[in-house]
Amino acid sequence: MNKKLVGVNAVLLFVMIVLSSCSNTKKDETPWISMFDGKTLNGWSIIGGDAKYKVEDATIIGETVRNTPNTFLRSDALYGDFILELDYKVDPTMNSGIQIRTNSFPNYRKGRVHGYQVEIDPSARAWSGGIYDESRRGWLNPLTDNPNAQKAFKQNEWNHYRIEAIGDTIKTWVNGVAAAHLIDDKTAKGFIGLQVHSIKEHQKEGTEIKWKNVKILTSDLAKYSIKSTVEPIVTKNNLTIDDKKQRWELLWDGKTTKGWRGAKLEDFPEKGWEIENGELTVLPSGGAESSAGGDIVTEALYGDFELKLDFKLTPGANSGIKYYVDTEINKGPGSSIGLEFQILDDALHPDAKLGNHEGSRTVSSLYDLIKADPKKHMNAIGEWNSAHIISKNKHVEHWLNGMKVLEYERGSKEFLKLVSESKYKKWKNFGLLEKGQILLQDHGDRVSYKNIKIKTYNE
């Protein structure tokens, strides 16, 4: 056979093999929506800091700048449930991340960006694909126990992320390798952001991180969702890695009545409260104070402490978190006596317009004594809100959804004057106990609690 003909046939055979291979490659039929037009930053805004962003060769490029906090190129649109894919390339000296379901509110730390971050970590720690809670709770899903994902990141190369956020479940993949799998319902909706991290003195200004092929899917998610091969981390009624480092403890285990009893009982109430789906709920009984199951209190006493919990109101509901409670003080009708972080539907409950000082019975106020900051941010009734009480060396602070809403000094002249003018004036040494119980109030309305955690000092 002619050698030239043999050569032509070989080439044709090679072409046929290549074409056959291409035809057998599964085509991605996902109806992606591009979030980046490849030419401009239309649909995106810079927030948080002063790092620089530009577009070159269908790529978004972020550059570090000295003396500025973390900067984010955020989507103008907000996203709840979605599947996101993108490619990125990061300098080995830089930490970065992809923000999802992230927000910036004027009343939260002066507009500071906060929310879930899918980590970009080229360091030896290798937690790329892990989930961090930016400016809020810290690490939620590190990759300590996922060596396969830690090895998936490619240094000095383009890397591919897939991020699924559907309901309370967030899953990530790094270059096709399953990384994080988190079940957490802290935030349901927010923007997507591309982070340029702040830099330290030894780091080079102008260091780049690049992103391209940014695309999203927001419908038919069940059809296109991929099953993760890693076990999920569940945050509900559990301590995060940073909680443990900071010595937080669960005050309620999310399942039993252990550590709690009725305020006027030896045991936990047999009626009026329920535990279901990791939520501790006081049941409705007509709005009367402590007329059904009654208040519940911790068995332990607490001096200096921090308390965090999430609460959910029903329309028109009333409840409260009391601290420095002594259940022996009031053995008669009504609730046990103590300082109270008010839980209330301000719009519908008449108590919001009452109190010794106008507004001192609104949500997060020191009940009947000090009104909470009116600029406070309260999520809608039926959604979860977060309460935080700090009491150290007589100094007390109330926080609502990450914002400090009031502070005072127990035993100060101002405090004693407020007490003398309030409904509490008949109780001797009100609010001055060195130690007391934590109380959740039964006010006859349906209110739910979860993620109840405490940190003690000088115990």
C-alpha positions as CSV (number, residue, x, y, z in Angstrom):
1,M,0.0,0.0,0.0
2,N,1.2,3.5,-0.8
3,K,2.9,5.0,2.3
4,K,1.2,8.4,1.7
5,L,-2.2,6.7,1.7
6,V,-1.3,4.9,4.9
7,G,-0.4,8.2,6.5
8,V,-3.7,9.8,5.4
9,N,-5.6,6.8,6.8
10,A,-3.8,7.1,10.1
11,V,-4.7,10.8,10.4
12,L,-8.3,10.1,9.5
13,L,-8.4,7.3,12.1
14,F,-7.0,9.7,14.7
15,V,-9.6,12.4,13.8
16,M,-12.4,9.8,14.1
17,I,-11.2,8.7,17.5
18,V,-11.1,12.3,18.7
19,L,-14.5,13.0,17.4
20,S,-15.9,9.9,18.9
21,S,-14.4,10.8,22.2
22,C,-15.9,14.2,22.0
23,S,-19.3,12.9,21.2
24,N,-19.2,10.6,24.2
25,T,-18.4,13.4,26.6
26,K,-21.4,14.3,28.6
27,K,-22.6,17.7,27.7
28,D,-23.6,20.1,30.6
29,E,-27.2,20.9,29.9
30,T,-27.7,22.9,33.1
31,P,-29.5,26.2,32.2
32,W,-26.8,28.4,33.8
33,I,-27.2,32.1,34.1
34,S,-24.0,34.1,33.8
35,M,-23.3,36.5,36.6
36,F,-20.4,38.2,34.8
37,D,-20.6,39.5,31.3
38,G,-16.8,39.1,30.8
39,K,-16.3,42.8,30.0
40,T,-17.6,45.0,32.8
41,L,-18.5,44.8,36.5
42,N,-22.2,45.6,35.8
43,G,-24.4,44.0,38.4
44,W,-21.6,44.2,41.0
45,S,-20.6,46.7,43.6
46,I,-17.5,47.2,45.9
47,I,-18.3,47.1,49.6
48,G,-16.4,46.9,52.9
49,G,-13.0,48.2,51.9
50,D,-10.9,49.9,49.2
51,A,-9.3,47.0,47.4
52,K,-9.3,47.4,43.6
53,Y,-11.2,45.3,41.0
54,K,-10.9,45.4,37.3
55,V,-11.8,43.2,34.2
56,E,-9.2,41.8,31.8
57,D,-9.6,39.0,29.3
58,A,-13.0,37.9,30.6
59,T,-11.6,37.7,34.1
60,I,-12.3,39.7,37.3
61,I,-9.1,40.7,39.0
62,G,-8.9,41.9,42.6
63,E,-5.8,43.6,43.9
64,T,-4.8,44.1,47.5
65,V,-4.4,47.5,49.0
66,R,-2.7,48.5,52.3
67,N,-4.5,49.9,55.3
68,T,-8.0,48.8,54.3
69,P,-10.3,46.1,55.8
70,N,-11.5,43.1,53.8
71,T,-13.1,44.2,50.6
72,F,-15.9,42.4,48.6
73,L,-17.2,42.7,45.1
74,R,-20.8,41.9,45.8
75,S,-23.7,41.0,43.6
76,D,-26.3,43.7,43.4
77,A,-28.9,40.9,43.5
78,L,-29.7,38.8,46.5
79,Y,-29.9,35.0,46.3
80,G,-31.6,32.5,48.6
81,D,-31.5,29.0,47.1
82,F,-29.0,28.5,44.3
83,I,-26.2,26.4,42.7
84,L,-23.1,28.5,41.9
85,E,-20.0,27.5,39.9
86,L,-16.9,29.6,39.2
87,D,-13.2,29.3,38.6
88,Y,-10.6,31.2,40.6
89,K,-6.8,31.6,40.8
90,V,-5.1,32.9,43.9
91,D,-1.6,34.0,44.8
92,P,-0.1,31.5,47.3
93,T,0.4,34.2,49.9
94,M,-3.2,35.3,49.9
95,N,-6.3,34.1,51.7
96,S,-9.7,34.8,50.1
97,G,-13.2,33.5,49.9
98,I,-16.6,33.4,48.1
99,Q,-19.4,35.0,50.2
100,I,-22.9,33.5,49.9
101,R,-26.1,34.5,51.6
102,T,-24.2,37.5,53.0
103,N,-25.5,40.9,54.1
104,S,-24.5,44.4,55.2
105,F,-26.9,46.3,57.5
106,P,-26.3,49.7,59.0
107,N,-27.3,48.5,62.4
108,Y,-25.0,45.5,62.3
109,R,-21.5,46.6,63.3
110,K,-21.8,49.8,61.3
111,G,-22.6,48.0,58.0
112,R,-19.9,45.3,58.3
113,V,-20.2,42.5,55.8
114,H,-21.3,39.3,57.5
115,G,-22.4,35.8,56.3
116,Y,-21.3,32.5,55.0
117,Q,-17.9,32.4,53.3
118,V,-16.6,29.5,51.2
119,E,-12.9,29.6,52.0
120,I,-10.0,30.0,49.6
121,D,-7.0,28.9,51.5
122,P,-3.7,28.3,49.7
123,S,-1.8,28.0,53.0
124,A,-0.5,24.7,54.4
125,R,-3.7,24.4,56.4
126,A,-5.5,23.7,53.1
127,W,-9.1,24.5,54.1
128,S,-10.2,25.6,50.6
129,G,-13.9,24.8,50.3
130,G,-14.5,25.0,54.0
131,I,-17.3,27.2,55.3
132,Y,-16.5,30.2,57.6
133,D,-19.1,32.7,59.0
134,E,-17.5,36.1,58.2
135,S,-17.7,38.6,61.0
136,R,-20.2,36.5,63.0
137,R,-19.6,32.9,64.3
138,G,-16.3,32.0,62.8
139,W,-15.6,28.5,61.5
140,L,-18.6,26.3,60.9
141,N,-17.2,23.6,58.6
142,P,-13.4,23.3,58.5
143,L,-11.8,20.6,56.5
144,T,-9.8,19.0,59.4
145,D,-11.4,15.6,58.8
146,N,-11.5,15.7,55.0
147,P,-8.0,15.1,53.6
148,N,-9.3,14.4,50.1
149,A,-10.7,17.9,49.8
150,Q,-7.5,19.4,51.3
151,K,-5.5,17.8,48.5
152,A,-7.9,18.9,45.8
153,F,-6.8,22.6,45.6
154,K,-4.1,23.3,43.0
155,Q,-1.5,25.8,43.9
156,N,-0.8,28.5,41.2
157,E,-3.5,27.1,38.9
158,W,-7.1,27.8,38.2
159,N,-9.4,26.0,40.6
160,H,-13.1,25.2,40.2
161,Y,-15.8,25.6,42.9
162,R,-19.3,24.3,43.0
163,I,-21.5,25.6,45.8
164,E,-25.0,24.5,46.5
165,A,-27.2,26.4,49.0
166,I,-30.6,24.8,49.2
167,G,-32.8,25.3,52.2
168,D,-30.7,24.8,55.4
169,T,-28.0,22.8,53.5
170,I,-24.8,24.2,52.0
171,K,-22.5,21.8,50.1
172,T,-19.2,22.6,48.3
173,W,-16.8,20.9,45.9
174,V,-13.2,21.8,45.0
175,N,-12.2,20.6,41.5
176,G,-14.9,18.0,41.7
177,V,-14.0,16.7,45.1
178,A,-16.7,17.0,47.9
179,A,-15.4,19.5,50.5
180,A,-17.9,21.0,53.0
181,H,-21.4,19.7,53.9
182,L,-23.1,22.0,56.4
183,I,-26.7,22.1,57.8
184,D,-27.3,25.6,59.3
185,D,-30.3,27.9,59.0
186,K,-28.8,31.2,60.3
187,T,-29.3,33.1,57.1
188,A,-31.7,32.3,54.2
189,K,-30.8,35.0,51.7
190,G,-28.1,37.5,50.8
191,F,-25.6,38.6,48.2
192,I,-22.7,36.7,46.6
193,G,-19.3,38.3,47.1
194,L,-15.7,37.9,45.8
195,Q,-13.3,38.8,48.6
196,V,-10.0,40.5,48.5
197,H,-8.5,40.0,52.0
198,S,-6.8,42.8,54.0
199,I,-3.0,42.4,54.1
200,K,-0.4,42.6,56.8
201,E,2.8,44.6,56.7
202,H,4.9,41.8,55.3
203,Q,2.5,41.1,52.5
204,K,2.8,42.7,49.1
205,E,0.4,45.4,47.9
206,G,-1.1,44.7,44.5
207,T,-1.3,40.9,45.0
208,E,-4.0,39.5,42.7
209,I,-6.8,37.0,42.9
210,K,-8.8,36.2,39.8
211,W,-12.2,34.9,39.0
212,K,-14.0,33.8,35.8
213,N,-16.9,31.7,34.5
214,V,-19.1,32.9,37.3
215,K,-22.5,31.3,36.7
216,I,-25.6,30.5,38.8
217,L,-28.8,28.4,38.8
218,T,-31.8,29.4,40.8
219,S,-34.6,27.1,39.6
220,D,-35.2,23.4,39.3
221,L,-32.4,22.9,41.9
222,A,-33.5,19.5,43.0
223,K,-33.0,18.3,39.4
224,Y,-29.4,19.5,39.2
225,S,-28.3,19.0,42.8
226,I,-25.5,16.5,43.5
227,K,-25.3,14.2,46.5
228,S,-22.3,15.0,48.7
229,T,-20.0,12.1,49.7
230,V,-19.1,13.7,53.1
231,E,-21.1,13.6,56.3
232,P,-22.9,16.8,57.2
233,I,-21.9,19.1,60.1
234,V,-25.1,20.2,61.9
235,T,-24.8,23.4,63.9
236,K,-28.3,23.4,65.5
237,N,-27.9,22.9,69.3
238,N,-24.2,22.1,68.8
239,L,-21.0,23.9,69.6
240,T,-18.9,25.2,66.7
241,I,-15.1,24.8,66.6
242,D,-14.8,28.5,67.7
243,D,-17.4,28.0,70.4
244,K,-15.2,25.3,71.9
245,K,-12.1,27.4,71.7
246,Q,-13.9,30.3,73.5
247,R,-15.2,28.0,76.3
248,W,-18.9,28.1,75.4
249,E,-21.1,25.3,76.8
250,L,-24.5,24.2,75.8
251,L,-27.1,25.3,78.3
252,W,-29.7,23.1,76.6
253,D,-28.8,19.9,74.8
254,G,-31.6,20.2,72.2
255,K,-33.2,16.9,73.1
256,T,-34.0,16.5,76.8
257,T,-34.9,18.6,79.9
258,K,-31.6,17.9,81.5
259,G,-30.3,20.9,83.5
260,W,-33.8,22.6,83.7
261,R,-36.8,22.5,86.0
262,G,-40.0,24.4,86.6
263,A,-39.4,27.7,88.5
264,K,-41.8,26.6,91.1
265,L,-41.4,22.9,90.7
266,E,-38.9,20.3,91.7
267,D,-38.9,18.8,88.1
268,F,-39.6,20.0,84.6
269,P,-43.3,20.9,83.9
270,E,-45.4,18.0,82.7
271,K,-47.4,20.3,80.4
272,G,-47.1,23.7,78.8
273,W,-43.7,23.1,77.1
274,E,-42.6,20.8,74.3
275,I,-39.3,19.6,72.8
276,E,-39.6,18.9,69.1
277,N,-37.2,19.2,66.1
278,G,-34.5,20.6,68.3
279,E,-36.7,23.5,69.5
280,L,-37.8,24.2,73.1
281,T,-41.3,25.7,72.9
282,V,-43.6,27.2,75.4
283,L,-47.2,26.4,74.3
284,P,-50.0,28.9,74.0
285,S,-52.5,29.1,76.9
286,G,-54.3,32.4,76.5
287,G,-51.5,34.9,77.2
288,A,-51.6,34.7,81.0
289,E,-48.4,34.8,83.0
290,S,-47.1,31.4,84.3
291,S,-50.6,29.9,84.2
292,A,-49.9,26.8,82.3
293,G,-46.6,25.0,82.5
294,G,-45.0,28.0,84.2
295,D,-41.5,29.4,83.8
296,I,-38.5,27.1,83.5
297,V,-35.1,27.8,85.1
298,T,-31.6,26.4,85.1
299,E,-30.7,24.1,87.9
300,A,-27.3,25.8,88.1
301,L,-26.6,29.3,89.3
302,Y,-24.5,31.8,87.3
303,G,-22.5,34.9,88.3
304,D,-20.5,36.6,85.5
305,F,-21.6,35.1,82.2
306,E,-22.5,35.4,78.6
307,L,-25.7,33.9,77.2
308,K,-26.6,33.4,73.6
309,L,-29.8,31.9,72.2
310,D,-32.1,32.1,69.2
311,F,-35.8,32.8,69.7
312,K,-38.9,32.7,67.4
313,L,-42.1,34.6,68.1
314,T,-45.6,34.0,66.9
315,P,-47.9,37.0,66.2
316,G,-48.6,39.0,69.3
317,A,-46.5,36.8,71.5
318,N,-44.8,37.7,74.8
319,S,-42.0,35.9,76.7
320,G,-38.7,36.8,78.3
321,I,-35.2,35.7,79.3
322,K,-34.5,36.5,83.0
323,Y,-31.2,36.3,84.7
324,Y,-30.0,36.6,88.3
325,V,-33.2,34.9,89.3
326,D,-33.9,33.5,92.8
327,T,-37.0,31.3,92.6
328,E,-37.4,31.6,96.4
329,I,-38.2,35.3,96.2
330,N,-41.6,35.1,94.7
331,K,-43.5,31.9,95.7
332,G,-46.9,33.3,94.9
333,P,-48.8,33.9,91.6
334,G,-47.0,35.2,88.5
335,S,-43.5,34.9,87.2
336,S,-40.3,34.5,89.2
337,I,-38.3,37.7,89.8
338,G,-35.2,38.7,87.9
339,L,-33.7,41.1,85.4
340,E,-35.3,40.5,82.0
341,F,-34.4,40.6,78.4
342,Q,-37.8,41.2,76.9
343,I,-39.1,39.0,74.2
344,L,-42.1,40.6,72.5
345,D,-44.0,41.2,69.2
346,D,-43.7,45.0,69.5
347,A,-46.2,45.6,66.7
348,L,-49.1,43.6,68.1
349,H,-48.6,43.2,71.9
350,P,-49.9,46.1,74.0
351,D,-47.0,45.8,76.4
352,A,-44.8,47.6,73.8
353,K,-46.6,50.8,74.7
354,L,-46.4,50.3,78.5
355,G,-43.6,50.4,81.1
356,N,-42.2,52.8,83.6
357,H,-40.3,54.5,80.8
358,E,-41.9,54.6,77.3
359,G,-40.7,51.7,75.3
360,S,-39.0,49.9,78.2
361,R,-41.1,46.8,77.5
362,T,-40.2,46.4,73.9
363,V,-38.2,43.5,72.5
364,S,-34.6,43.3,73.9
365,S,-35.2,46.0,76.4
366,L,-34.4,45.6,80.1
367,Y,-38.0,45.0,81.0
368,D,-39.7,48.0,82.7
369,L,-36.3,49.7,83.2
370,I,-34.3,50.6,80.1
371,K,-35.6,50.9,76.5
372,A,-33.6,49.1,73.8
373,D,-32.1,51.2,71.0
374,P,-34.9,52.0,68.6
375,K,-32.6,51.4,65.6
376,K,-32.4,47.7,66.5
377,H,-32.9,45.1,63.8
378,M,-35.7,42.6,64.4
379,N,-36.3,39.8,61.9
380,A,-39.9,39.2,60.9
381,I,-42.3,37.5,63.3
382,G,-42.0,33.7,62.6
383,E,-38.3,34.0,61.8
384,W,-35.4,33.3,64.2
385,N,-33.8,36.2,66.1
386,S,-30.6,36.1,68.2
387,A,-30.3,37.3,71.8
388,H,-27.0,37.8,73.5
389,I,-26.6,38.9,77.2
390,I,-23.2,39.8,78.7
391,S,-22.8,40.3,82.4
392,K,-19.3,40.9,83.7
393,N,-18.2,42.8,86.8
394,K,-21.7,44.4,87.2
395,H,-21.6,45.7,83.6
396,V,-24.5,44.3,81.6
397,E,-25.2,44.5,77.8
398,H,-28.1,43.3,75.7
399,W,-27.5,42.5,72.1
400,L,-30.1,41.7,69.4
401,N,-29.1,40.1,66.1
402,G,-25.5,41.2,66.5
403,M,-26.2,44.8,67.6
404,K,-25.7,46.1,71.1
405,V,-29.1,47.7,72.1
406,L,-28.4,48.8,75.7
407,E,-25.9,48.6,78.6
408,Y,-26.0,49.4,82.3
409,E,-24.2,48.9,85.6
410,R,-25.9,46.8,88.2
411,G,-26.1,48.5,91.5
412,S,-25.1,52.0,90.2
413,K,-27.1,55.1,91.3
414,E,-28.7,55.3,87.9
415,F,-29.8,51.6,88.1
416,L,-31.1,51.9,91.7
417,K,-33.1,55.0,90.7
418,L,-34.7,53.2,87.8
419,V,-35.7,50.3,90.1
420,S,-37.2,52.6,92.7
421,E,-39.5,54.0,90.0
422,S,-40.5,50.7,88.6
423,K,-42.8,47.7,89.4
424,Y,-39.7,46.1,91.0
425,K,-39.4,48.6,93.9
426,K,-41.1,46.3,96.3
427,W,-38.5,43.6,95.9
428,K,-35.5,44.2,98.2
429,N,-32.1,44.2,96.5
430,F,-33.7,43.6,93.1
431,G,-31.1,42.7,90.4
432,L,-28.2,42.7,92.8
433,L,-27.6,38.9,93.4
434,E,-24.1,37.7,92.9
435,K,-25.4,34.5,91.4
436,G,-28.8,33.4,90.1
437,Q,-30.6,31.2,87.7
438,I,-31.4,31.7,84.0
439,L,-35.1,31.7,83.3
440,L,-37.3,31.3,80.1
441,Q,-40.7,32.7,80.7
442,D,-44.1,31.2,80.1
443,H,-46.4,34.1,79.3
444,G,-49.1,32.0,77.7
445,D,-47.9,32.6,74.1
446,R,-46.1,30.3,71.7
447,V,-42.5,31.1,71.6
448,S,-39.6,28.8,70.6
449,Y,-35.9,28.7,71.6
450,K,-32.8,26.9,70.3
451,N,-29.0,27.1,70.3
452,I,-28.9,28.1,74.0
453,K,-25.3,28.5,75.0
454,I,-23.5,30.0,78.0
455,K,-19.9,31.1,78.8
456,T,-19.0,31.6,82.5
457,Y,-16.3,33.8,84.1
458,N,-14.6,33.3,87.5
459,E,-16.7,30.3,88.3
